[in-house]
Amino acid sequence: MKPTRKIKCPSCKKEGDWFEEKYGPFCSHRCKLVDLGKWMNEEARISEPLRPEHLEQFADLPPGQHLDKPEPDSSA
């Protein structure tokens, strides 16, 4: 059995293993739509455009799909 990594839903802050669910990282379809509504109403926004110097710290990372998967929590 692989260890589960508990995260908080970005909308309602309920804790769970949301990446394993259909709407991850959100706990439900409702929370996903609430978040989308905030972006559409410009309540949530990116404060400034990304510039190349923002990404310099990641230049030495090795390529691969493993970067898109969360690492298991080793503190448990």
Residue pairs with C-beta under 8 A, 6 or more apart in sequence:
2 72
3 72
3 73
3 76
4 17
4 20
5 17
5 19
5 70
5 72
5 73
6 15
6 16
6 17
7 15
7 16
7 17
7 18
7 19
7 25
8 14
8 15
9 15
9 16
9 18
9 25
9 26
9 27
9 28
9 31
10 25
10 26
10 31
10 35
11 26
11 27
11 31
11 32
11 34
11 35
12 27
12 31
12 34
14 27
16 27
18 24
18 25
18 26
18 27
19 25
19 70
21 27
23 29
23 31
23 32
26 32
26 35
35 44
38 44
39 45
61 67
